[in-house]
Amino acid sequence: MKRLTKNIYYHTTSDGINIGCVVGDEAAVCIDLPLDAEEALEWKEQVQTLTDRPIRAVMLTSSDRLNSEAVEAFGVMLIGHSSAFARPELPPELASSIANDQLPTVTAPLHTLPAVPQLTFDHALSVTLSEQPPLIVDIVHRGGYSLDASMVAPRGTGVLFAGGLVATGQPPALAEGDFPKWLDILAELKKTREYATVVPSRGSLASPLEAAEATIDYIKTAVSRVKALVRANRTRSDLADLAQELTGQYQKSRLPDALPDADAIARIIRAGLERIYDDLKAGVAL
């Protein structure tokens, strides 16, 4: 676990995912979880060394960060975007510590999910961790990376947990992306003055400009290279060579302890290239 500010921490899991926590006077929240149940419990123990206050919720930046066994082992309310989950009614007592009126963009009430006590939101949701001085953590739906992709920001701190929307020093996962929308979001991020530090899905901390440009460059490179293969009437199996080439480029620029192994990188790259290839062959404009 590494400290970003007085109240904000982040941690890189064994499979290279950056997760975080924010600690207030009244409660704490976590941002994403390790995918392994045992590691999730270890993370919970680490957070509990920081405070004797309860962990109020886990804010999920996208559903590909969700492992039901890890969530159940962690045993804390999960907050995720409504597009990824079913929506039964919320018992009133569960809403007492969650504020859905902190942001003017909130458009719908909260809901519980089956199996594990959870909440969903449509556009944005805020959790108050301290009243005086106020410490409020916002989660805002953006899409782009995936249908339910969201960003989490402790308000006024200059820190942004960007989830899968950005990656630095290694490839973002492209398998579910809406590329035009994703690139628009990244263009906005490049210009922002609201944040000084971005915690990416994978890789090292960066400025908004650095994080956005690294992700934009990879998306454009991947799309351009696959388009060239399609124009040359190459088959889907030919993507293996391109994936190996791109994997090699990331391995050459590897930072100590910052990247997963070559096989993990290759799987992320190959899945994204295959998705791009299939879309282009189907006539989807990218």
TIPATOR-250051 format. One record per residue (C-alpha): residue number from 1; residue in one letter; x, y, z. Coordinates in nm, 2 decimals. Example, Ala and Ser with C-alpha at 12.3 -4.5 7.8 and 13.67 -1.06 7.14 Angstrom:
<pts>
   resi   resn        u        v        w
      1      A     1.23    -0.45     0.78
      2      S     1.37    -0.11     0.71
</pts>
This chain:
<pts>
   resi   resn        u        v        w
      1      M     0.00     0.00     0.00
      2      K     0.13     0.35    -0.09
      3      R     0.01     0.68     0.04
      4      L    -0.10     0.95    -0.20
      5      T    -0.23     1.21     0.04
      6      K    -0.33     1.22     0.41
      7      N    -0.65     1.03     0.34
      8      I    -0.59     0.85     0.00
      9      Y    -0.40     0.53    -0.06
     10      Y    -0.35     0.29    -0.35
     11      H    -0.22    -0.06    -0.40
     12      T    -0.12    -0.28    -0.69
     13      T    -0.26    -0.63    -0.67
     14      S    -0.07    -0.94    -0.77
     15      D    -0.23    -0.93    -1.12
     16      G    -0.12    -0.57    -1.18
     17      I    -0.45    -0.39    -1.11
     18      N    -0.44    -0.07    -0.92
     19      I    -0.70    -0.04    -0.64
     20      G    -0.74     0.22    -0.37
     21      C    -0.90     0.34    -0.05
     22      V    -1.00     0.67     0.10
     23      V    -1.02     0.71     0.48
     24      G    -1.23     0.97     0.66
     25      D    -1.32     1.05     1.02
     26      E    -1.64     0.86     1.00
     27      A    -1.57     0.58     0.75
     28      A    -1.36     0.46     0.46
     29      V    -1.44     0.35     0.11
     30      C    -1.24     0.12    -0.12
     31      I    -1.20     0.16    -0.50
     32      D    -1.21    -0.18    -0.67
     33      L    -1.09    -0.50    -0.51
     34      P    -0.83    -0.77    -0.59
     35      L    -0.98    -1.04    -0.81
     36      D    -0.86    -1.32    -0.57
     37      A    -1.07    -1.38    -0.26
     38      E    -0.78    -1.44    -0.03
     39      E    -0.60    -1.13    -0.16
     40      A    -0.92    -0.93    -0.11
     41      L    -0.93    -1.03     0.26
     42      E    -0.56    -0.93     0.29
     43      W    -0.65    -0.59     0.14
     44      K    -0.93    -0.55     0.39
     45      E    -0.69    -0.62     0.68
     46      Q    -0.45    -0.36     0.54
     47      V    -0.73    -0.09     0.52
     48      Q    -0.84    -0.17     0.87
     49      T    -0.49    -0.09     1.00
     50      L    -0.55     0.26     0.88
     51      T    -0.87     0.33     1.07
     52      D    -1.10     0.18     1.33
     53      R    -1.40     0.32     1.14
     54      P    -1.61     0.09     0.92
     55      I    -1.54     0.04     0.55
     56      R    -1.87     0.18     0.41
     57      A    -1.85     0.06     0.05
     58      V    -1.65    -0.06    -0.24
     59      M    -1.68     0.16    -0.55
     60      L    -1.64    -0.04    -0.87
     61      T    -1.49     0.13    -1.17
     62      S    -1.62    -0.14    -1.41
     63      S    -1.77    -0.48    -1.39
     64      D    -1.46    -0.65    -1.53
     65      R    -1.31    -0.57    -1.19
     66      L    -1.58    -0.78    -1.02
     67      N    -1.52    -1.13    -0.88
     68      S    -1.81    -1.25    -0.68
     69      E    -1.60    -1.46    -0.45
     70      A    -1.37    -1.17    -0.37
     71      V    -1.68    -0.94    -0.31
     72      E    -1.84    -1.20    -0.07
     73      A    -1.51    -1.25     0.11
     74      F    -1.46    -0.88     0.15
     75      G    -1.82    -0.85     0.29
     76      V    -1.88    -0.48     0.22
     77      M    -2.15    -0.31     0.02
     78      L    -2.06    -0.28    -0.35
     79      I    -2.14     0.03    -0.56
     80      G    -2.15    -0.01    -0.94
     81      H    -2.31     0.14    -1.24
     82      S    -2.67     0.02    -1.31
     83      S    -2.59    -0.11    -1.66
     84      A    -2.40    -0.40    -1.52
     85      F    -2.65    -0.52    -1.26
     86      A    -3.01    -0.61    -1.18
     87      R    -3.21    -0.35    -0.98
     88      P    -3.44    -0.46    -0.69
     89      E    -3.56    -0.20    -0.45
     90      L    -3.33    -0.05    -0.18
     91      P    -3.43    -0.10     0.18
     92      P    -3.44     0.26     0.33
     93      E    -3.20     0.17     0.62
     94      L    -2.92     0.10     0.37
     95      A    -2.93     0.45     0.22
     96      S    -2.86     0.63     0.54
     97      S    -2.48     0.67     0.49
     98      I    -2.49     0.71     0.11
     99      A    -2.57     1.04    -0.04
    100      N    -2.72     1.04    -0.38
    101      D    -2.78     1.42    -0.39
    102      Q    -2.42     1.54    -0.36
    103      L    -2.39     1.58    -0.74
    104      P    -2.65     1.76    -0.95
    105      T    -2.62     1.49    -1.22
    106      V    -2.77     1.21    -1.01
    107      T    -3.07     1.09    -1.21
    108      A    -3.22     0.79    -1.02
    109      P    -3.25     0.64    -0.67
    110      L    -3.02     0.38    -0.55
    111      H    -3.10     0.01    -0.57
    112      T    -2.98    -0.31    -0.40
    113      L    -2.85    -0.62    -0.58
    114      P    -2.92    -0.98    -0.51
    115      A    -2.68    -1.21    -0.32
    116      V    -2.44    -0.94    -0.18
    117      P    -2.57    -0.61    -0.03
    118      Q    -2.49    -0.37    -0.31
    119      L    -2.60    -0.04    -0.47
    120      T    -2.62     0.09    -0.82
    121      F    -2.64     0.44    -0.97
    122      D    -2.73     0.58    -1.31
    123      H    -2.49     0.87    -1.36
    124      A    -2.32     0.97    -1.04
    125      L    -2.32     0.90    -0.66
    126      S    -2.14     1.04    -0.36
    127      V    -2.03     0.90    -0.03
    128      T    -1.96     1.12     0.27
    129      L    -1.67     1.00     0.49
    130      S    -1.63     1.31     0.71
    131      E    -1.86     1.60     0.78
    132      Q    -1.61     1.86     0.92
    133      P    -1.39     1.91     0.73
    134      P    -1.60     1.75     0.45
    135      L    -1.45     1.45     0.27
    136      I    -1.67     1.33    -0.01
    137      V    -1.59     1.06    -0.27
    138      D    -1.77     1.08    -0.60
    139      I    -1.82     0.81    -0.86
    140      V    -1.92     0.92    -1.20
    141      H    -2.03     0.71    -1.50
    142      R    -1.84     0.77    -1.82
    143      G    -1.85     0.47    -2.05
    144      G    -1.60     0.44    -2.33
    145      Y    -1.38     0.17    -2.19
    146      S    -1.69    -0.04    -2.12
    147      L    -2.06     0.02    -2.09
    148      D    -2.04     0.07    -1.72
    149      A    -1.69     0.23    -1.69
    150      S    -1.68     0.49    -1.41
    151      M    -1.42     0.72    -1.25
    152      V    -1.38     0.78    -0.88
    153      A    -1.25     1.10    -0.72
    154      P    -1.22     1.21    -0.36
    155      R    -1.36     1.56    -0.41
    156      G    -1.11     1.85    -0.40
    157      T    -0.80     1.64    -0.36
    158      G    -0.67     1.65    -0.71
    159      V    -0.66     1.26    -0.73
    160      L    -0.86     1.06    -0.99
    161      F    -0.90     0.68    -0.99
    162      A    -0.96     0.64    -1.36
    163      G    -1.02     0.26    -1.37
    164      G    -0.99     0.10    -1.71
    165      L    -1.02     0.43    -1.90
    166      V    -0.64     0.48    -1.88
    167      A    -0.33     0.26    -1.85
    168      T     0.03     0.38    -1.84
    169      G     0.33     0.18    -1.94
    170      Q     0.12    -0.11    -2.05
    171      P    -0.18    -0.17    -2.28
    172      P    -0.54    -0.08    -2.19
    173      A    -0.79    -0.35    -2.24
    174      L    -0.98    -0.28    -2.57
    175      A    -1.21    -0.58    -2.59
    176      E    -1.53    -0.39    -2.49
    177      G    -1.44    -0.03    -2.57
    178      D    -1.66     0.22    -2.75
    179      F    -1.35     0.39    -2.91
    180      P    -1.50     0.72    -3.04
    181      K    -1.66     0.79    -2.70
    182      W    -1.35     0.67    -2.52
    183      L    -1.12     0.90    -2.72
    184      D    -1.36     1.19    -2.64
    185      I    -1.33     1.12    -2.27
    186      L    -0.95     1.10    -2.29
    187      A    -0.94     1.43    -2.49
    188      E    -1.13     1.59    -2.20
    189      L    -0.90     1.44    -1.94
    190      K    -0.59     1.59    -2.12
    191      K    -0.73     1.94    -2.07
    192      T    -0.85     1.90    -1.71
    193      R    -0.71     2.11    -1.43
    194      E    -0.92     1.95    -1.17
    195      Y    -0.68     1.66    -1.11
    196      A    -0.31     1.65    -1.07
    197      T    -0.26     1.27    -1.02
    198      V    -0.43     0.99    -1.21
    199      V    -0.43     0.64    -1.08
    200      P    -0.46     0.42    -1.39
    201      S    -0.61     0.07    -1.42
    202      R    -0.26    -0.06    -1.47
    203      G     0.08     0.10    -1.45
    204      S     0.24     0.40    -1.28
    205      L     0.07     0.71    -1.15
    206      A     0.07     0.99    -1.41
    207      S    -0.06     1.34    -1.48
    208      P    -0.39     1.36    -1.67
    209      L    -0.20     1.46    -1.98
    210      E     0.04     1.17    -1.96
    211      A    -0.22     0.92    -1.87
    212      A    -0.46     1.03    -2.15
    213      E    -0.19     1.05    -2.42
    214      A    -0.05     0.70    -2.34
    215      T    -0.39     0.55    -2.37
    216      I    -0.49     0.75    -2.69
    217      D    -0.16     0.65    -2.85
    218      Y    -0.22     0.28    -2.79
    219      I    -0.58     0.28    -2.91
    220      K    -0.49     0.46    -3.23
    221      T    -0.19     0.24    -3.29
    222      A    -0.39    -0.08    -3.24
    223      V    -0.68     0.04    -3.47
    224      S    -0.44     0.15    -3.74
    225      R    -0.23    -0.17    -3.74
    226      V    -0.54    -0.39    -3.75
    227      K    -0.69    -0.18    -4.03
    228      A    -0.37    -0.24    -4.23
    229      L    -0.40    -0.62    -4.19
    230      V    -0.77    -0.61    -4.30
    231      R    -0.68    -0.40    -4.61
    232      A    -0.41    -0.66    -4.69
    233      N    -0.67    -0.94    -4.66
    234      R    -0.49    -1.10    -4.37
    235      T    -0.67    -1.35    -4.16
    236      R    -0.76    -1.33    -3.79
    237      S    -0.48    -1.57    -3.71
    238      D    -0.23    -1.32    -3.84
    239      L    -0.31    -1.10    -3.53
    240      A    -0.08    -1.33    -3.33
    241      D     0.23    -1.18    -3.49
    242      L     0.10    -0.83    -3.43
    243      A     0.02    -0.91    -3.07
    244      Q     0.36    -1.05    -3.01
    245      E     0.52    -0.74    -3.16
    246      L     0.32    -0.51    -2.94
    247      T     0.39    -0.72    -2.64
    248      G     0.76    -0.70    -2.71
    249      Q     0.75    -0.33    -2.72
    250      Y     0.59    -0.31    -2.37
    251      Q     0.83    -0.56    -2.23
    252      K     1.13    -0.35    -2.35
    253      S     0.99    -0.05    -2.17
    254      R     0.91    -0.24    -1.85
    255      L     0.96    -0.08    -1.52
    256      P     1.05    -0.28    -1.21
    257      D     0.74    -0.43    -1.04
    258      A     0.51    -0.21    -1.26
    259      L     0.39    -0.46    -1.52
    260      P     0.25    -0.81    -1.52
    261      D     0.43    -1.08    -1.70
    262      A     0.45    -1.11    -2.08
    263      D     0.17    -1.37    -2.10
    264      A    -0.07    -1.13    -1.92
    265      I     0.02    -0.85    -2.15
    266      A    -0.02    -1.07    -2.45
    267      R    -0.37    -1.18    -2.35
    268      I    -0.48    -0.82    -2.31
    269      I    -0.34    -0.71    -2.64
    270      R    -0.46    -1.02    -2.83
    271      A    -0.82    -0.98    -2.70
    272      G    -0.83    -0.61    -2.80
    273      L    -0.69    -0.68    -3.15
    274      E    -0.94    -0.96    -3.21
    275      R    -1.22    -0.73    -3.12
    276      I    -1.10    -0.46    -3.35
    277      Y    -1.05    -0.71    -3.64
    278      D    -1.40    -0.85    -3.59
    279      D    -1.56    -0.51    -3.59
    280      L    -1.38    -0.40    -3.90
    281      K    -1.47    -0.72    -4.09
    282      A    -1.83    -0.66    -3.98
    283      G    -1.82    -0.31    -4.13
    284      V    -1.81    -0.12    -3.80
    285      A    -1.64     0.22    -3.84
    286      L    -1.36     0.27    -3.60
</pts>
